[in-house]
């Protein structure tokens, strides 16, 4: 799994490799945060956000649930609420 920090690092690295406009880590972080915030705001009222060739973002109402992680010996709980989900349109590459 890639974290937001790793995504920001990749954006900065690619910008410098392409010889284009210089992109600072702070600028890349603001772009990533802004993109995620916009996706959340657009889909908040049930509107679908489709990025052609990539996928569709949508919201789903989720009930409260709990689960147990045996390795940690702890029980966790997720409150009910609305979550942003995505259906990918990309072909999965098994290797």
Buried (B, 14 or more C-beta within 10 A) or exposed (E): EEEEEEBBBEBBEEBEEEEEEEBEEEBBBEBBEEEEEEBBEBBEEEEEBEEEEEBBBBBEEEEEEEEEEEEEEEEEEEEEEEEBEBEEEEEEEEE
